[in-house]
Amino acid sequence: MEHILYWLWLTTKYGVTPSKIKVLLEYFKTVEEIYFSKNFNNIYGLSDKIKSSLADKDLSKAEKILEQTAKLNQKILVYDSESYPQILKNISSPPYVLYVQGKVLELDKVLTIGVVGTRNSSEYGRVVTDRICRELAQYGAVTIGGLARGIDTVGAWATLDVGGVAVGVVGNGLDIVYPSENVELVKAITEKGCIISEYAPGTPPVRNHFPARNRILSALSDLVLVVEAKEKSGSLITAQWALEQGKAVFALPGPVNEELSRGCHRLIYD
């Protein structure tokens, strides 16, 4: 249990991003060594504020998070645990702590399809997403999505409707359902699948969390399907993450005069 507390302590420290943790682990090797160290002066790229934060060894915040997750019946997966998804260890900035609501799935051993798209989807986009996700789920594929309004939600419900398994990757604490109308969807997903976050309970869904969330969504997916996206959108950020991670990216073509087709057409053109 102390091992998990050290990870919670580290990931909630001021300015200690996944990239900073990667640097720390290259120097110290284990989270215990980081926690018990009193000297961070030889580590490149750490500001004085971060060093000061790491010098504070108070575990009360970590203990509170552990208590909250236990009450909420959530699991905590840390980077060096056996249940942590191996596929996430291969990306440039892995989430060193994952909070899981539902079943801990062995996502490395199944076919996973990331399905993303606009919140303001058209009837065409919803119909095609529903059809694709139903067919893939019937062949045993697991749908990975961000649980946003629109395409993400359609894909998850279509998967569940045929008895498939869906996974949601969110940009907030798991005690918060965002958007709020997805309460029933979250409940349905967790019966066979799970909701995943790198954010501790109580963390609100602020804007900068979602681009970061997308790297996890793409990493957990064997391939990513983009359905309806503007030329500048979160879906294209997910596609870019997927390409950088060496994943296949598929895009749904649409009417040439529609703004929601432009992002997908750009991906196809590229």
Backbone as a ProteinNet text record, in pm:
[ID]
protein_1_A
[PRIMARY]
MEHILYWLWLTTKYGVTPSKIKVLLEYFKTVEEIYFSKNFNNIYGLSDKIKSSLADKDLSKAEKILEQTAKLNQKILVYDSESYPQILKNISSPPYVLYVQGKVLELDKVLTIGVVGTRNSSEYGRVVTDRICRELAQYGAVTIGGLARGIDTVGAWATLDVGGVAVGVVGNGLDIVYPSENVELVKAITEKGCIISEYAPGTPPVRNHFPARNRILSALSDLVLVVEAKEKSGSLITAQWALEQGKAVFALPGPVNEELSRGCHRLIYD
[TERTIARY]
81.4	0	85.4	197.8	286.4	339.8	362.6	412.6	315.6	185.8	84.7	81.7	95.6	97	210.4	326.4	439.3	409.1	342.5	304.7	201.9	105.2	5.1	69.4	161.7	236.7	309.2	375.9	456.1	368.9	261.4	180.3	92.8	83.5	5.6	94.6	223.9	316.2	309.7	334	330.6	427.3	377.1	461.3	521.7	488.3	548.1	460.4	487.1	415.3	471.9	403.5	459	600.1	629.7	765.1	868.5	831.1	922.6	943.9	836.1	848.7	942.1	932.2	1020.2	1165.9	1195.9	1332.3	1374.6	1284.6	1314.6	1342.8	1263.9	1284.1	1412.3	1455.3	1582.7	1699.3	1679	1785	1775.5	1654.4	1638.1	1595.7	1539	1497.4	1365.8	1339.6	1214	1146.4	1015.9	941.6	982.9	1024.9	1072.6	1198.3	1287.6	1410.4	1379.6	1280.4	1240.1	1184.2	1097.7	1033.3	1135.2	1229.8	1322.7	1442.8	1456.4	1568.4	1548.9	1658.6	1655.9	1728	1781	1859.3	1817	1763.6	1721.2	1798.7	1908.1	1982.3	2052.6	2084.4	2158.9	2069.8	1939.2	1846.6	1810.2	1836.7	1814.8	1665.4	1626	1490.3	1390.9	1435.9	1344.6	1357.6	1246.2	1249.1	1265.4	1297.4	1310.9	1179	1066.7	936.1	910.5	949.1	930.7	1020.3	1143.9	1236.8	1183.7	1130.2	1073.3	952.4	872	754.8	796	899	947	1012.7	1060	1121.7	1018.3	893.1	784	736.2	758	727.6	593.2	510	379.3	293	241.9	161.5	10.9	-28.1	-169.7	-260.3	-216.2	-296.7	-311.5	-202.5	-206.1	-297.8	-291.4	-376.5	-524.3	-553.2	-691.2	-742.4	-658.7	-697.3	-723.6	-636.9	-653.1	-783.6	-815.7	-940.3	-1061.4	-1051.8	-1162.6	-1189.1	-1082.7	-1099.8	-1158.2	-1119.8	-1175.1	-1325	-1366.2	-1508.3	-1588.7	-1527.3	-1595.1	-1583.2	-1517	-1497.2	-1419.2	-1320.4	-1232.7	-1100.1	-1032.1	-900.2	-793.6	-674.1	-559.2	-453.7	-413.5	-305	-184.7	-72.1	49.3	143.2	231.3	314.1	387.9	435	515.6	437.2	302.8	222.8	195.3	166.7	142.1	16.5	-82.1	-209	-208	-100	-89.8	-75.8	-152.2	-145.6	-5.1	53.7	188.6	198.1	91.4	91.2	113	74.1	91.7	236.5	311.9	450.9	537.3	486	564.5	549.6	462.1	444.3	539	555.3	657.1	625.1	496.5	459.3	345.4	376.4	270.8	209	83.1	22.6	74.6	143.3	207.5	111	-4.9	-113	-241.1	-314	-443.9	-550.7	-661.9	-778.1	-879.4	-933.6	-1022.1	-1152.9	-1262.5	-1395.6	-1454.2	-1483.9	-1532.2	-1432.3	-1424	-1336	-1198.8	-1095.7	-959.1	-940.1	-936.9	-930.9	-786.9	-761.9	-630.5	-636.5	-626.9	-645.6	-533.2	-420	-310.6	-345.2	-448.9	-477.3	-602.4	-664.1	-784	-767.5	-850.3	-850.2	-926.8	-862	-923.8	-934.2	-1050.3	-1078	-1111.7	-1028.2	-1059.3	-1157.5	-1268.2	-1370.5	-1391.6	-1357.7	-1367.9	-1433.6	-1487.9	-1551.8	-1614.3	-1682.5	-1738.1	-1850.4	-1865.5	-1979.1	-2108.9	-2098.4	-2216.2	-2231.5	-2254.4	-2254.4	-2381.9	-2368.4	-2483.2	-2551.1	-2668.7	-2739.3	-2654.4	-2590.6	-2501.8	-2389.9	-2324.7	-2215.2	-2260.9	-2377	-2429	-2467.9	-2531.1	-2574.2	-2453.8	-2352.2	-2234.6	-2155.5	-2141.8	-2072.4	-2143.1	-2275.2	-2354.3	-2331.8	-2334.6	-2319.4	-2180.2	-2077.4	-1939	-1913.3	-1954	-1926	-2002	-2125.4	-2201.5	-2131.4	-2090.3	-2028.2	-1895	-1814	-1684.4	-1702.5	-1799.7	-1824.2	-1869.9	-1945.8	-1992.7	-1877.8	-1768.3	-1648.6	-1551.2	-1593.2	-1512.7	-1423.8	-1431.7	-1349.2	-1401.7	-1310.6	-1344.9	-1338.6	-1443.7	-1448.8	-1388.2	-1295.9	-1234.4	-1280.6	-1333.2	-1381.1	-1361.2	-1388.9	-1369.9	-1495.5	-1607.7	-1737.7	-1788.8	-1740.6	-1795.8	-1931.8	-2006.9	-2132.6	-2104.2	-2205.6	-2190.4	-2135.2	-2033.9	-1980.7	-1932.5	-1860	-1808.3	-1920.9	-2026.8	-2139.8	-2213.9	-2234.4	-2302.3	-2224.5	-2092.2	-2010	-2016.5	-2015.7	-2021.8	-2156.4	-2266.6	-2398.8	-2419.8	-2371	-2384.9	-2312.1	-2193.7	-2115.2	-2189.5	-2240.5	-2310.8	-2440	-2505.3	-2634.7	-2626.5	-2508	-2491.7	-2413.6	-2403.5	-2336	-2186.4	-2133.3	-1988.7	-1932.5	-1802	-1730.6	-1681.2	-1708.5	-1664.4	-1578.1	-1485.2	-1397.7	-1402.8	-1416.2	-1414.2	-1287.7	-1223.5	-1104.8	-1142.9	-1140.8	-1195.1	-1087.2	-1120.4	-1025.8	-1061.4	-1114.9	-1155.5	-1152.8	-1176.4	-1184.4	-1304	-1293.5	-1398.9	-1524.2	-1517.7	-1637.5	-1724.7	-1678.2	-1752.1	-1789.6	-1916.4	-1959.8	-1972.4	-1893.8	-1897.5	-1900.7	-2001	-2114.6	-2212.4	-2288.5	-2371.8	-2479	-2520.8	-2625.4	-2575.7	-2445.1	-2389.3	-2384	-2461.5	-2462.9	-2499.9	-2604.3	-2648	-2547.2	-2483.3	-2381.8	-2263.2	-2217.6	-2105.8	-2141	-2261.7	-2306.4	-2307.5	-2355.6	-2364	-2225.2	-2133.8	-1997.7	-1927.3	-1941.9	-1866.6	-1915.7	-2027.7	-2074.9	-1983.4	-1931.1	-1841.6	-1706.5	-1704	-1581.4	-1538.9	-1484.8	-1436.5	-1424.4	-1415.2	-1382.1	-1243.8	-1157.5	-1018	-985.6	-905.9	-858.4	-721	-643.2	-517	-533	-656.1	-682.4	-749.8	-707.1	-757.2	-902.6	-974.4	-1112.6	-1121.5	-1228.3	-1248.9	-1191.2	-1112.2	-1050.7	-1155.4	-1178.1	-1281.9	-1237.4	-1331.7	-1299.5	-1258.3	-1135.4	-1087.8	-1030.7	-1028	-999.6	-867.7	-760.3	-629	-613.9	-709.1	-702.4	-735	-814.5	-864.9	-760.4	-677.6	-568.9	-475.1	-449.7	-364	-432.2	-563.8	-641.9	-633.7	-628.8	-632.4	-512.4	-398	-279.5	-300.7	-379.6	-410.2	-510.5	-611.1	-713.4	-649.5	-562.9	-498.7	-402.7	-331.6	-235.1	-304.1	-422.6	-496.7	-564.3	-564.5	-633.7	-534.7	-573.2	-491.9	-504	-620.7	-640.3	-742.8	-741.1	-830.7	-916	-1046.2	-1140	-1188.8	-1171.4	-1220.6	-1346.8	-1455	-1584.1	-1624.8	-1627	-1667.6	-1582	-1501.2	-1414	-1382.3	-1384.9	-1340.3	-1188.4	-1135	-991.1	-908.3	-965.8	-899.4	-993.1	-959.9	-1049.7	-972.6	-1033.8	-973.3	-957.2	-1048.6	-1039.4	-911.1	-872.1	-748.6	-625.1	-638.4	-528.9	-511.3	-622.8	-616.6	-552.9	-591.8	-534.4	-384	-341.7	-199.2	-122	-180.8	-119.1	-105.8	-213	-213.2	-103.6	-88.3	14.5	153.8	174.4	304.3	333.8	228.9	244.1	249.1	245.6	255.6	126.6	13.6	-115.3	-173.8	-262	-335.6	-449	-471.3	-579	-673	-801.3	-903.6	-990.6	-1040.2	-1126.1	-1245.8	-1363	-1485.8	-1502.3	-1509.1	-1534.8	-1678.5	-1699.7	-1833.2	-1858.4	-1970.7	-2002.5	-1893.4	-1852.8	-1739.5	-1770.9	-1898.6	-1935.6	-1963	-1941.6	-1969.3	-1841.7	-1849.9	-1733.1	-1686.6	-1781	-1746.6	-1672.9	-1668.9	-1595.5	-1449.1	-1417.8	-1287	-1171.9	-1190.2	-1083.2	-1055.6	-1162.5	-1146.5	-1085.1	-1129.6	-1073.6	-926.4	-888.4	-746.2	-666.2	-718.9	-649.5	-635.9	-742.7	-738.1	-638.1	-640.1	-544.8	-401.8	-377.5	-240.2	-194.1
-121	0	126.9	121.1	237.6	268.6	163.4	182.8	268.8	239.5	319.3	461.2	475.2	609.2	694.2	634.5	710.2	758.4	672.4	714.2	827.2	816.2	921.9	1051.4	1041	1158.2	1224.3	1144.5	1198.8	1263.7	1196.9	1246.4	1365.3	1396.9	1514.3	1630.2	1616.8	1724.2	1838.1	1958.4	2076.9	2063	2079.1	2082.5	1950.1	1842.8	1712.5	1644.1	1675.4	1619.4	1481.3	1405.1	1275.3	1285.5	1391.4	1405.9	1427.9	1499.1	1519.7	1388.8	1311.4	1182.4	1090.6	1094.2	1012.1	1046.4	1174.7	1220	1172.1	1184.7	1142.2	992.3	912.8	767.9	725.1	801.5	771.1	792.7	882.2	914.2	824.6	807.1	736.3	590	551.1	412.9	370.8	404	363.4	482.7	470.3	578.7	593.9	482.5	489.7	576.3	557.7	637.7	785.6	816	955.9	1011.6	932.9	981.6	1008	916.7	930.1	1020.4	1062.5	1150.1	1289.8	1348.2	1484	1582.2	1530.7	1616.5	1595.1	1700.2	1693.9	1794.1	1843.2	1949.3	1903.1	1775.3	1726.5	1684.4	1703.1	1658.3	1775.5	1756.8	1863.7	1886.9	2014	2048.8	2065.7	2058.1	2077.9	2220.9	2292.4	2429	2424.5	2538.6	2547.1	2514.1	2552.6	2522.9	2372	2302.9	2157.5	2090	2135.3	2078	2098.9	2216.7	2246	2157.4	2135	2049.5	1905.7	1856.8	1719.7	1703.4	1811.5	1804.9	1785.2	1816.2	1798.7	1654.1	1578.1	1434.3	1400.8	1500.7	1477.6	1387.9	1278.9	1183.1	1199.1	1303.5	1316.1	1329.7	1401.2	1415.8	1281	1206.5	1073.6	979.9	986.7	902.1	934.3	1063.7	1105.8	1051.9	1055.8	1002.7	853.1	783	637.7	606.9	685.6	667.9	696.2	802.7	838	728.2	677.3	574.5	446	414.5	295.7	312.3	430.8	457.3	450.8	495.5	499	366.6	268.6	136.9	146	232.6	247.7	177.2	139.8	77.8	177.6	156	237.4	146.3	177.3	104	195	152	233.3	174.1	256.5	227.5	95	56.5	-64.6	-182.9	-176.3	-288.5	-385.4	-510.2	-612.6	-583.7	-520.8	-496.2	-370.6	-293.5	-171.8	-210.8	-147.7	-185.1	-165.9	-273.1	-268	-170.5	-161.2	-76.2	70.9	111.3	250.7	282.5	179	201.9	241.1	216.7	240.8	381.8	464.5	598.9	697	813.6	908.2	966.9	983.6	1040.8	959.9	842.4	757	816.6	784.7	823.3	727.7	777.3	688.9	634.1	697.1	645	647.4	536.5	528.2	495.8	567.2	538.6	466	355.7	271.2	247.3	271.9	240.5	130.2	17.4	-96.9	-210.6	-285.7	-402.5	-364.2	-420.3	-400.7	-499.5	-449	-532.8	-553.1	-666.9	-691.1	-641.5	-511	-450.1	-483.1	-530.8	-572.1	-698.8	-770.3	-902.3	-905.5	-790.9	-785.7	-679.3	-686.5	-584	-462.8	-347.9	-225.8	-121.5	-59.4	39.5	172.8	272.7	406.9	473	522.9	587.6	729.5	828.4	968.1	1050.2	1164	1251.2	1371.2	1449.9	1575.1	1555.5	1654.2	1654.1	1688.4	1772	1816.5	1732.7	1605.7	1512.4	1523.3	1484.8	1481.6	1344.9	1333.8	1205.8	1102.7	1144	1055.6	1001.5	1088.5	1045.6	949.8	976.5	889.2	751.8	750.3	622.8	535.1	594.8	516.9	471.2	557	518.8	402.6	411	304.6	172.6	177.1	54.8	-5.8	77.4	27.3	-32.7	39	-8.7	-135.9	-147.6	-270.7	-389.3	-371.4	-482.4	-522.5	-423.9	-454.2	-522.5	-474.1	-532.9	-678.3	-708.5	-846	-940.7	-885.1	-965.1	-964.2	-902.4	-905.2	-785.5	-685.6	-565.7	-483.4	-423.4	-334.8	-190.2	-115.4	24.9	113.9	199.5	297.5	435.7	514	648.3	745.9	871.9	975.8	1016.4	953	976.5	1119.6	1188.8	1320.9	1305.3	1414.6	1411.7	1377.6	1330.7	1306.7	1169.6	1165.8	1040.6	946.6	997.5	911.8	835.8	908.2	849	748	782.1	691.3	559.9	569.6	449.9	360.2	420.9	342.1	271.4	344.8	283.6	172.5	191.5	88.9	-38.9	-22.1	-136.7	-212.8	-138.8	-200.5	-268.1	-210.8	-261.1	-401.8	-440.6	-576.3	-666.1	-621.3	-701.5	-690	-585.3	-566.1	-494.4	-477.2	-412.3	-275.3	-173.5	-38.2	14	101.9	165.6	316.4	391.5	536.6	591.7	686.7	754.1	899.8	947.8	1080.8	1176.1	1305.4	1409.1	1472.3	1394.7	1444.5	1329.4	1361.1	1256.3	1166.3	1039.5	943.1	960.6	1047.8	1076.7	1182.3	1234	1335.5	1275.6	1285.2	1239.4	1361.8	1360.6	1473.3	1419.1	1461.9	1546.7	1473.6	1550.9	1493.6	1398.4	1414.4	1325.7	1184.2	1161.1	1027.7	939.2	974	893.5	748.3	728.1	591.6	520.8	593.9	534.4	485.5	566.9	528.2	402.5	399.6	283	157.7	171.3	57.1	9.7	102.6	66.1	-14.9	27.6	-35.1	-175.3	-218.3	-354.1	-459.1	-428.7	-522.8	-460.5	-329.1	-257.7	-165.4	-49.3	40.8	184.2	274.8	414.9	437.4	505.1	524.7	673.8	712.8	851.8	854.9	955.5	976.8	1082.7	1131.4	1239	1187	1238.7	1195.5	1237.3	1170.3	1209	1357.6	1419.9	1561.5	1654.1	1600.2	1683.8	1722.2	1851.9	1893.4	1874.8	1871.9	1854.9	1986.8	2031.3	2156.9	2132.2	2237	2224.1	2155.3	2190	2135	1986.6	1930.9	1788.2	1700.8	1752.4	1666.7	1633.4	1729.6	1690	1587.9	1602.3	1505.8	1370.4	1372.3	1249.1	1171	1244.7	1181.5	1091.2	1120	1035	897	891.1	762.6	685.9	756.9	695.5	630.9	704.6	651.3	537.2	549	444.2	312.4	318.8	196.8	134.2	206.9	160.9	100.4	-13.3	-70.9	10.7	68.8	162	266	380.4	490.7	527.3	536.7	579.8	720.1	812.6	949.9	966.2	1003.7	1023.5	1169.7	1243.4	1384.3	1469.5	1554.1	1641.2	1767.3	1880.2	2002.8	1997.7	2092.4	2090.8	2113.9	2183	2200.5	2144.6	2026.6	1962.5	1865.8	1828.7	1731.2	1595.3	1563	1434	1424.9	1535.3	1534.5	1530	1582.8	1569	1421.3	1351.2	1207.5	1133.6	1171.5	1108.7	1133	1253.5	1284.7	1202.8	1190.1	1104.8	962.2	912.8	775.4	755.6	850.6	840.1	841.4	927.7	933.4	803.2	736.6	610	489.3	514.7	406.9	331	392.9	326.6	358.3	270.7	296.8	394.1	488	585.4	575.9	562.1	557.7	682.1	732.3	850.5	829.3	872.2	855.8	970.4	943.2	1050.4	1099.8	1227.2	1284.1	1380.3	1450.6	1546.7	1654.3	1684.1	1775.6	1918.3	1952.6	2089.7	2108	2002.5	2010.4	2034.7	2128.4	2161.3	2040.7	1956.1	1839.9	1732	1745.7	1649.3	1688.8	1814.2	1866.6	1800.4	1776.7	1713.2	1572	1497.1	1360.2	1359.8	1451.7	1458.7	1496.9	1579.8	1615.4	1492.8	1411.8	1288.5	1193.9	1179.9	1090.5	1142.6	1273.6	1335.9	1312.3	1325.6	1309.3	1164.3
0	0	0	71.9	73.8	-65.3	-143.9	-279.5	-361	-350.2	-419.4	-365.1	-234.3	-174	-229.8	-251.3	-306.2	-447.8	-526.3	-661.8	-657.2	-568.7	-555.7	-509.3	-416.9	-370.7	-488.4	-569.5	-679.6	-786.4	-825.9	-937.1	-899.7	-772.5	-731.2	-688.7	-711.2	-676.1	-777.4	-731.3	-817	-934.8	-1056.7	-1175.1	-1217.3	-1146.7	-1179.1	-1284.5	-1409.7	-1523.6	-1557.8	-1643.6	-1685.1	-1741.9	-1815.1	-1871.3	-1761.2	-1654.9	-1541.8	-1465.4	-1451.4	-1383.3	-1460.6	-1592.8	-1675.4	-1648.9	-1637.3	-1606.6	-1468.2	-1372.3	-1234.7	-1228.1	-1301.5	-1299.5	-1370	-1466.1	-1531.8	-1435.4	-1341.8	-1244	-1120.2	-1067.1	-939.3	-953.3	-1065.1	-1095.2	-1032.2	-905.8	-841.6	-775.2	-753.9	-690.7	-544.1	-481.4	-342.5	-332.5	-428	-427.5	-444.8	-528.5	-547.3	-417.3	-352.6	-230.5	-119.5	-100.7	12.1	-18.5	-142.9	-176.3	-115.4	-73.7	-19.1	-110.6	-220.3	-309.2	-454.9	-515.6	-655.7	-741.6	-688.7	-756.5	-883.6	-893.5	-1009.8	-1126.6	-1111.9	-1215.2	-1305.4	-1433.1	-1530.9	-1554.5	-1564.2	-1604	-1491.7	-1366.4	-1254.4	-1202.3	-1196.3	-1143.1	-991.5	-934.6	-788.8	-719.1	-782.4	-723	-719.3	-827.3	-831.5	-727.8	-717.3	-619	-477.7	-453.4	-322.1	-294.1	-398	-382.7	-351.8	-420.2	-397.9	-261	-204.4	-71.9	39	7	103	96.7	201.8	203.5	268.4	287.7	350.3	261.8	316.9	241.7	265	335.1	371.9	249.5	147.9	26.7	-43.3	-50.6	-112.6	-34.7	96.9	181	161.1	143.3	121	-12.3	-116.3	-247.9	-237.9	-167.6	-150.9	-79.2	19.7	94.7	5.7	-75.6	-165.5	-268.5	-328.1	-431	-372.2	-249.9	-183.8	-160.5	-115.6	-91.6	-220.8	-331	-460.4	-535.4	-472.2	-532.8	-664.5	-666.2	-782.6	-756.3	-865.5	-854.1	-895.3	-843.7	-881.4	-941.8	-1064.9	-1130.1	-1139.4	-1086.2	-1094.8	-1199.4	-1246.9	-1364.2	-1356.5	-1239.8	-1227.5	-1169.5	-1176.1	-1128.4	-1243.6	-1211.1	-1313.1	-1395.5	-1334.7	-1403.4	-1490.4	-1482.8	-1564.3	-1712.2	-1803.7	-1946.2	-2004.6	-2051.1	-2106.7	-2222.7	-2300.2	-2418.4	-2383.8	-2263	-2222.9	-2186	-2151.8	-2114.4	-2234	-2353.9	-2474.4	-2529.8	-2472.2	-2525.4	-2456.5	-2516.5	-2469	-2331.7	-2300.5	-2169.8	-2108.7	-2057	-2001.1	-1874.6	-1847.8	-1720.2	-1612.6	-1514.2	-1416.7	-1312.6	-1302.4	-1217.4	-1298.6	-1296.9	-1362.7	-1258.3	-1266.1	-1183	-1269.8	-1219.5	-1299.3	-1225.5	-1295.4	-1242.7	-1329	-1268.8	-1344.9	-1340.6	-1448.2	-1454.5	-1509	-1449.4	-1501	-1615.7	-1737.2	-1856.2	-1903.6	-1964.7	-2025.9	-2170.8	-2185.5	-2316.3	-2413.4	-2361.3	-2448.6	-2526.4	-2481.7	-2538.8	-2626.7	-2650.7	-2734.2	-2841.7	-2945.9	-3049.5	-2999.1	-3000.6	-2949	-3059.3	-3069	-3173.1	-3108	-3128.2	-3081.2	-3175.9	-3122.8	-3205.3	-3153.6	-3236.9	-3195.2	-3305.5	-3267.9	-3365.9	-3299.4	-3378.5	-3331.3	-3229.5	-3143.5	-3049.8	-3123.3	-3226.4	-3300.9	-3427.5	-3409.3	-3521.6	-3605.6	-3732.1	-3822.7	-3812.4	-3871.5	-3876	-3949.3	-4057.4	-4133.6	-4045.7	-3971.7	-3884.5	-3777.2	-3719.4	-3613	-3666.6	-3783.3	-3841.8	-3875.9	-3938.1	-3977.7	-3855.2	-3754.9	-3631.3	-3564.7	-3556.6	-3496.2	-3569.8	-3701.2	-3780.9	-3764.4	-3773.5	-3763.4	-3626.2	-3521.3	-3384.9	-3353	-3400.9	-3380.1	-3445.2	-3569.4	-3641.5	-3578.1	-3542.2	-3479.9	-3345.1	-3266.1	-3134.2	-3146.2	-3249.9	-3270.1	-3304.7	-3353.1	-3380.5	-3261.8	-3151.3	-3029.9	-3006.3	-3092	-3072.1	-2954.5	-2880.3	-2768.9	-2819	-2795.3	-2837	-2729.5	-2770.3	-2679.7	-2721.2	-2627.4	-2661	-2547.5	-2575.5	-2475.2	-2402.2	-2434.3	-2369.2	-2386	-2489.4	-2519.6	-2584.7	-2592.4	-2666.2	-2812.6	-2881.8	-3024.4	-3055.9	-3141.8	-3195.7	-3085.5	-2986.7	-2878.5	-2809.7	-2778	-2706.8	-2794.3	-2922.6	-3015.5	-3026.6	-3040.1	-3053.4	-2931.3	-2814.3	-2690.5	-2676.8	-2701	-2688.2	-2791	-2912.9	-3016.8	-2976.3	-2919.5	-2873	-2763.4	-2666.6	-2554.4	-2598.8	-2698.9	-2743.5	-2801.6	-2850.9	-2904.7	-2808.9	-2684.1	-2582.3	-2582.5	-2649.9	-2656.7	-2535.4	-2536.5	-2425.9	-2472	-2391.8	-2420.8	-2306.9	-2341.1	-2242.6	-2265.6	-2156.9	-2165.8	-2103.1	-2170.2	-2116.3	-2098.5	-1975.2	-1945.5	-1894.5	-1899.6	-1859.2	-1727.1	-1635.5	-1503.8	-1404.8	-1277.3	-1177	-1202.3	-1164.5	-1194.6	-1108.8	-1010.7	-931.2	-997.9	-1110.9	-1186.6	-1322	-1358.6	-1490.8	-1581	-1688.8	-1783.1	-1924.9	-2004	-1967.2	-1874.5	-1800.5	-1694.2	-1745.7	-1872.2	-1924.6	-1949.1	-1931	-1955.4	-1830.6	-1730	-1606.3	-1636.4	-1713.8	-1746	-1834.9	-1923.5	-2010.6	-1929	-1835.9	-1749.5	-1671.2	-1617.4	-1540.3	-1627.9	-1751.3	-1842.7	-1885.2	-1909.6	-1951.6	-1843.3	-1718.5	-1609.6	-1573.1	-1628.3	-1601.1	-1665	-1784.4	-1853.3	-1887.1	-1897	-1931.3	-1818.3	-1852.6	-1747.5	-1798	-1701.4	-1726.8	-1667.9	-1742.7	-1702.9	-1699	-1602	-1593.5	-1528.3	-1563.1	-1492	-1383.4	-1366.2	-1271	-1144.7	-1033.2	-902.6	-882.9	-793.2	-763.6	-729.7	-776.8	-750.3	-855.2	-949.2	-1051.9	-1156.1	-1178.1	-1273.2	-1418.4	-1512.8	-1654.4	-1719.7	-1693.7	-1752.4	-1891.3	-1972.2	-2115.3	-2146.5	-2076.4	-2113.1	-2078.4	-2003.6	-1972	-2093.2	-2185.4	-2293.3	-2399.8	-2443	-2533.6	-2470	-2339.5	-2268.9	-2259.5	-2233.9	-2228.4	-2359.3	-2470.7	-2602.6	-2628.9	-2567.6	-2588.1	-2527.3	-2418.1	-2354.7	-2439.3	-2488.4	-2572.4	-2695.2	-2763.1	-2883.9	-2850.8	-2738.3	-2700.9	-2669.3	-2613	-2578.4	-2700.3	-2812	-2932.6	-3031.6	-3089.5	-3196.5	-3324.3	-3344.9	-3455.8	-3412.4	-3478.8	-3443.3	-3564.6	-3544.6	-3647.8	-3614.1	-3707.1	-3690	-3774.1	-3708.2	-3775.5	-3760.1	-3866	-3866.2	-3772.2	-3830.8	-3752.2	-3831.9	-3763.5	-3828.1	-3844.8	-3921	-3948.6	-3822.2	-3724.9	-3596.1	-3489.8	-3439.8	-3343.6	-3256.1	-3144.7	-3054.6	-3119.3	-3211.9	-3280.5	-3362.6	-3424.2	-3503.5	-3413.2	-3291.3	-3193.8	-3159.2	-3140.4	-3113.7	-3230.5	-3352.6	-3472.1	-3479	-3444.7	-3447.3	-3344	-3223.9	-3122.2	-3174.4	-3236.4	-3286.9	-3391.3	-3481.8	-3585.5	-3524.3	-3424.4	-3356.7	-3282.7	-3237.3	-3164.2	-3257.9	-3388.6	-3486.3	-3509.2	-3477.6	-3495.8	-3633.9	-3680.8	-3804.6	-3774.9	-3865.8	-3850.4	-3970	-3943.4	-4046.4	-4032.8	-4145.2	-4142	-4232.8	-4186.8	-4262.7	-4362	-4490.9	-4587.1	-4575	-4606.6	-4598.5	-4712.4	-4711.6	-4817	-4828.7	-4950.5	-4970.1	-4927.3	-4917.5	-4881.8	-4733.3	-4653.7	-4510.4	-4430.8	-4335.2	-4252	-4171.1	-4128.3	-4046.7	-4125.8	-4257.5	-4340	-4357.7	-4332.5	-4370.4	-4295.8	-4166.1	-4089.4	-4138.9	-4165.4	-4214.8	-4354.4	-4438.8	-4574.6	-4571.5	-4476.3	-4460.2	-4421.7	-4330.8	-4291.9	-4410.5	-4488	-4605	-4708.2	-4728.9	-4822.6	-4778.4	-4648.4	-4596	-4603.9
[MASK]
++++++++++++++++++++++++++++++++++++++++++++++++++++++++++++++++++++++++++++++++++++++++++++++++++++++++++++++++++++++++++++++++++++++++++++++++++++++++++++++++++++++++++++++++++++++++++++++++++++++++++++++++++++++++++++++++++++++++++++++++++++++++++++++++++++++++++++++

